[in-house]
């Protein structure tokens, strides 16, 4: 049975909340995550925390078990994050649930910043911001990853202002508990699917920059590639479940956002990059002119800068703005590899965890 929302708008801002953290073999970061969670500024009588450690074989269970204020869910069988979340949701008794990853550290005011949006009955979810920790030890790929997430945060802010956020990041994401839906235990992108299901129910997902999760960058280009390919495979998998999002007459704004922000990016972008280049070359050969020649020159310069950026990343040199063309092409290559993995059925929900740079 769920708590009833308070009738006083002032009290509504502090309605009961459950934080769910899926933690598979996360012993290395759990001490910091536990300390971080205990520092969250929210009334203890309205704040429940559930850690789910299904399949963990390290010391995760023992570490969390030492905290009497947390609920620990554990079973020896590992079924993947979607299955773990679905199981954890059976224990949620609050009207709002917040999801976070074990290696993501939250700001102390994140829950209060998220909950205030639920005063609006049209809001079904709230997406926090993901930030990559950058310091003097941050790798070159970490700098590129940080720039990417700054771009993503900017786009989420624009989406929220326009209509709704299309896909919250699993590091910090919230929904009304009654709207929770995950149709399958084998879903790879559980956070994206949950946020889209909320939108399909007619609710909005708002963006909240005042609630953020700090995460270390990938330890290497290989680790980042491994993570991006898995995400890409999950993106193509999600299209099987989201055909309703293309019903333009039923959800015109949502359809526009989903098609332009996601489908074009996942499906069209890798293809168009090659098509535009080859078409431009053909036009220069058969119909040379200042416009076609100039556009080809721009492309050649862009790809040259990406090549220089890639070489610099490979040898560990910082290249600043050259990260942008390199990372753009890198992400599109990962989309192609992810698509191949998806159609071959090689991407399992039990994925190998990507290594991150060490915590301070």
C-alpha positions in Angstrom: 0.0 0.0 0.0 1.4 3.4 -1.0 1.6 6.5 1.2 -1.0 9.1 0.3 0.6 12.4 -0.9 0.1 15.2 1.7 -2.6 17.7 0.8 -0.5 20.7 1.9 1.7 21.9 -1.0 4.5 22.7 1.4 4.5 19.2 2.9 4.2 17.7 -0.6 7.8 18.7 -1.2 8.8 16.2 1.5 6.7 13.3 0.4 8.0 9.8 1.2 10.7 8.6 -1.2 12.6 5.3 -1.8 16.1 5.3 -3.2 16.9 2.0 -5.1 20.5 1.2 -5.8 21.5 -1.9 -7.9 25.0 -3.0 -6.8 26.5 -6.0 -8.5 30.0 -6.7 -7.1 30.6 -3.1 -6.2 32.6 -3.6 -3.1 35.3 -1.2 -4.3 33.0 1.8 -4.3 30.4 0.8 -1.7 32.0 2.4 1.3 31.9 5.7 -0.5 28.4 5.1 -1.8 27.1 4.2 1.7 28.7 7.4 3.1 27.3 9.4 0.3 23.8 8.1 0.8 23.9 8.8 4.5 24.8 12.4 3.7 21.6 13.0 1.7 19.6 15.8 3.2 16.1 14.3 3.6 13.9 13.4 6.7 14.8 9.9 7.8 11.1 9.0 8.4 10.3 9.8 4.8 13.4 8.2 3.2 13.8 4.5 2.5 17.0 3.1 0.9 17.1 -0.3 -0.9 20.3 -1.9 -2.0 19.9 -4.9 -4.2 23.1 -7.1 -4.7 21.8 -10.1 -6.6 24.6 -12.4 -7.7 27.3 -10.5 -5.9 30.2 -12.7 -4.9 32.5 -10.0 -3.3 32.0 -8.3 0.1 29.0 -6.1 -1.0 26.5 -8.0 1.0 28.5 -7.7 4.2 29.2 -4.0 3.7 25.5 -3.1 3.2 24.4 -5.4 5.9 26.2 -3.4 8.5 23.8 -0.5 7.9 20.6 -1.0 9.8 18.9 2.0 8.1 19.1 0.3 4.7 17.1 -2.5 3.3 19.3 -5.2 1.7 17.9 -7.5 -1.0 20.1 -10.4 -2.1 19.9 -13.7 -3.9 22.7 -15.8 -5.2 21.2 -15.9 -8.7 22.2 -13.1 -11.0 19.6 -12.2 -13.6 20.6 -8.7 -14.7 19.8 -5.1 -13.6 16.3 -5.0 -15.1 15.3 -8.2 -13.1 16.9 -6.8 -10.0 15.0 -3.5 -10.3 11.7 -5.3 -10.9 12.3 -7.4 -7.8 13.3 -4.4 -5.7 10.1 -2.5 -6.8 8.0 -5.1 -4.9 9.4 -3.7 -1.7 8.8 0.0 -2.5 5.9 1.5 -0.5 6.4 5.2 -1.3 4.8 7.3 -4.0 8.1 8.3 -5.5 11.1 6.1 -6.3 14.6 7.3 -7.2 17.1 5.1 -9.0 20.9 5.4 -8.8 24.0 3.4 -9.6 26.4 2.2 -6.9 29.3 4.1 -8.5 27.4 7.4 -8.8 27.8 9.9 -5.9 24.8 12.2 -5.4 24.7 15.7 -4.1 23.1 16.1 -0.7 20.1 18.1 -1.9 19.2 15.9 -4.8 16.1 14.3 -3.3 14.5 17.6 -2.3 15.3 19.1 -5.7 13.6 16.1 -7.5 10.6 15.8 -5.2 9.5 19.4 -5.7 8.5 18.7 -9.3 5.9 16.2 -8.2 3.7 19.0 -7.0 2.7 19.2 -10.7 0.3 16.3 -11.4 1.4 16.2 -15.0 5.0 15.2 -14.0 5.6 11.5 -13.9 9.4 11.5 -13.7 12.4 13.6 -13.0 15.8 13.2 -14.6 18.9 14.3 -12.7 22.1 15.4 -14.3 25.1 13.2 -14.8 28.6 14.8 -14.4 32.0 13.3 -15.1 34.6 14.0 -12.4 37.5 15.9 -14.0 40.7 16.7 -12.2 44.4 16.7 -12.9 44.4 12.9 -13.1 41.5 12.7 -15.6 42.5 10.8 -18.7 42.1 12.1 -22.3 39.1 9.9 -22.9 37.7 11.2 -19.6 37.9 14.7 -20.9 36.0 13.7 -24.1 33.4 11.8 -22.0 32.9 14.9 -19.8 32.3 17.1 -22.8 29.8 14.6 -24.2 27.8 14.6 -20.9 27.8 18.4 -20.8 26.2 18.3 -24.3 23.7 15.6 -23.1 22.7 17.8 -20.1 22.2 20.8 -22.4 19.9 18.7 -24.6 17.9 17.3 -21.7 17.3 20.8 -20.5 16.0 21.8 -23.9 13.8 18.7 -24.1 12.3 19.4 -20.7 11.5 23.0 -21.7 10.0 21.8 -25.0 7.9 18.9 -23.7 9.6 16.0 -21.9 13.0 14.5 -21.4 13.5 11.5 -23.7 15.5 9.1 -21.6 16.8 9.7 -18.1 20.3 8.5 -17.1 20.3 5.6 -14.7 22.9 7.3 -12.4 20.0 9.5 -11.1 16.4 9.1 -12.3 13.0 9.2 -10.6 9.5 8.3 -11.3 6.1 8.0 -9.7 6.0 4.5 -8.3 2.6 3.8 -9.7 3.9 4.4 -13.2 6.7 1.8 -13.0 6.9 -0.5 -16.0 9.6 -2.8 -17.3 8.0 -5.3 -19.7 11.0 -7.7 -19.7 13.8 -8.9 -17.5 16.1 -8.9 -20.4 16.0 -5.2 -21.1 19.5 -3.6 -21.5 18.5 0.1 -21.2 16.2 -0.1 -18.2 16.5 3.7 -17.4 15.5 4.7 -21.0 12.6 2.3 -21.1 11.2 3.4 -17.7 11.3 7.1 -18.8 9.7 6.4 -22.1 6.9 4.3 -20.5 6.2 7.2 -18.2 5.9 9.5 -21.3 3.6 7.0 -23.1 1.3 7.1 -20.1 0.8 10.8 -20.9 3.1 12.2 -18.2 6.2 14.4 -18.6 9.7 13.8 -17.4 11.3 17.0 -16.2 15.0 17.8 -16.0 16.5 18.9 -12.7 20.1 20.3 -12.8 20.0 20.7 -9.0 20.0 17.0 -8.6 23.2 15.5 -10.0 25.3 12.3 -9.9 29.1 12.4 -10.0 30.8 9.5 -11.8 34.4 8.8 -12.6 35.4 8.6 -16.3 36.1 5.3 -18.1 39.5 4.0 -17.3 40.5 3.7 -21.0 39.2 4.1 -24.5 38.6 0.3 -24.6 36.4 0.5 -21.5 34.5 3.4 -22.9 34.0 1.6 -26.2 32.8 -1.5 -24.5 30.2 0.5 -22.6 29.1 2.5 -25.6 28.6 -0.7 -27.7 26.4 -2.2 -25.0 24.3 1.0 -24.8 24.0 1.0 -28.6 22.8 -2.6 -28.6 20.3 -1.7 -25.9 19.1 1.3 -27.9 18.2 -0.9 -30.9 16.6 -3.4 -28.6 14.3 -0.7 -27.1 12.8 0.1 -30.5 11.1 -3.3 -30.4 9.1 -2.2 -27.3 8.5 1.5 -28.3 6.5 1.2 -31.5 3.7 3.1 -29.7 6.0 6.1 -29.5 5.6 6.5 -33.3 1.8 7.0 -33.2 2.1 10.6 -34.3 -1.6 11.4 -34.0 -1.8 10.1 -30.5 1.5 11.6 -29.2 2.6 14.2 -31.7 5.2 16.0 -29.6 6.6 12.7 -28.1 6.7 11.1 -31.5 8.6 14.1 -32.9 11.1 14.0 -30.0 11.6 10.3 -30.1 12.1 10.2 -33.8 14.4 13.2 -34.1 16.4 12.8 -30.9 16.7 9.1 -30.8 15.8 7.2 -33.9 17.6 9.6 -36.3 20.7 9.5 -34.1 20.7 5.8 -33.7 19.8 4.7 -37.2 20.4 7.6 -39.6 23.5 9.3 -38.2 26.1 6.5 -38.9 24.7 6.0 -42.4 24.4 9.6 -43.3 28.0 10.3 -42.3 29.2 8.0 -45.0 26.5 8.9 -47.6 27.2 12.7 -47.2 31.0 12.1 -47.7 30.6 9.8 -50.7 27.9 12.0 -52.3 30.1 15.1 -51.9 33.1 13.3 -53.5 30.9 12.3 -56.5 29.6 15.9 -56.9 33.1 17.3 -56.8 34.2 14.8 -59.5 31.3 15.3 -61.8 30.0 18.8 -61.0 32.9 20.8 -59.5 32.0 24.1 -58.1 32.8 26.4 -55.1 29.9 25.1 -53.0 30.7 21.4 -53.4 34.5 21.9 -53.2 34.1 24.0 -50.0 31.8 21.4 -48.4 34.3 18.6 -49.2 37.1 20.6 -47.8 35.2 21.2 -44.5 34.6 17.4 -44.3 38.3 16.6 -45.0 39.4 19.0 -42.3 36.9 17.6 -39.8 38.0 14.0 -40.4 41.7 15.1 -40.3 41.1 16.7 -36.9 39.3 13.6 -35.7 42.3 11.5 -36.9 44.7 13.7 -35.0 42.4 13.5 -32.0 42.3 9.7 -32.2 46.0 9.4 -32.4 46.5 11.8 -29.5 44.0 9.8 -27.4 45.9 6.7 -28.2 49.2 8.1 -26.9 47.6 9.8 -24.0 48.0 13.4 -25.1 45.4 16.1 -24.2 44.0 17.7 -27.3 41.2 20.0 -26.0 38.8 20.8 -28.7 40.0 18.0 -31.0 38.2 15.7 -28.6 34.9 16.8 -30.3 35.4 15.5 -33.8 37.1 12.3 -32.5 34.4 11.5 -30.0 31.7 12.2 -32.5 33.1 9.6 -34.9 34.0 7.2 -32.1 30.3 7.2 -30.9 29.0 6.6 -34.4 31.4 3.7 -34.8 30.1 2.3 -31.5 26.6 2.6 -32.8 27.5 0.4 -35.8 29.2 -2.2 -33.7 26.2 -2.1 -31.3 23.8 -2.7 -34.1 25.8 -5.7 -35.3 25.8 -7.1 -31.8 22.1 -6.6 -31.5 21.1 -8.3 -34.8 23.5 -11.2 -34.0 22.0 -11.5 -30.5 25.4 -11.4 -28.9 24.6 -8.7 -26.2 23.5 -10.4 -23.0 21.7 -8.5 -20.2 24.5 -9.9 -17.9 27.1 -7.6 -19.2 30.7 -7.2 -18.1 31.1 -4.1 -16.0 33.3 -1.4 -17.5 36.2 -0.2 -15.4 36.2 3.4 -14.2 39.0 5.6 -13.0 39.8 5.1 -9.3 37.9 7.1 -6.8 39.8 9.7 -4.8 
